């Protein structure tokens, strides 16, 4: 795993914590995963030359989405719902 995985994990965790300030856990998770999907689509169109081929982009996207999902699951399990 490269630094990109941990960067996405860190940023998704912070985004979840910020979103959870105003939203329920379910909506916070949907927000984080939605931003992650939009980020990967934008990364495909604006950073396509950084990837050697479509398979490399798909693998990178899989790890990035996995990091966002892992961050969400971690936050859901750790943060107590006070609402």
N, C-alpha and C positions, 0 to 999 in steps of 0.2 A: 504494500500500500504506500502510496506517495503522500506528500504533504497536502495535496488537493483534497483527499478524503477527510483529513483532520480539519482542514479549513472549512469544508462544508458542514462537518459535524459541529464545529464551534459556532458558526454563523447560524445554523438552523436552531441550535439550542437557544441562542440569544433571541432570535426572532420568535420562538415559541414563548419564551418568558415575557417578552414585550407584548405579544398578542394576548397572552393569558391574563394580562393586567385588565383588559377590557372584555375579553370573550371567555366562553366556556372552553373546557379542554378539547371538545370535539371540533369546535370552530377554529380554535387555535391550531390544531393539527391540520385541518383542511387548508388554513391560510398558509402554513409553512410548506405543505406539499404543493399547493398551487404556485407559490413563489418559486419553489424548486423546479417545477415543470417549466414555468415561464423562463427561468434563468437558463435552463438547458436548451430550450428552443432558441433563445437569443444567442447563446454561446455557439450553437450550430451555424446560425446565419452570419454572425459577426466574427467568428474565430475559426472558420472552417479550415484555413490553411495550417493551423496548428496540429491538425489530425492527419495521420498518414492515409487513412481510408475511412469508410463508413463503419466498418467493424470496430476500429479503434474508438470512434466517437460513441458508438453504442456501448462499448465496455466502460468507457469513462462515465457515460451517463448512468449506467447501472450502478457503479460505485458511488456516484454523487447522490443519486436518489436513495440508495441504501443508507448513506450517511444521514440524510435528512430524515428518513424513516426511523433510523436508530435513535437519533436525537429526540424525535417526537415520542417514541415509546419510552425512552428514559425519563423524559419530563413528565409524561402522563403517570408513570409509576411513582415518581418522587414527589411531585407537587400534590399537596392535599387540596381538595376542592372545598373552598370555604363559602361558595355561593349557594 
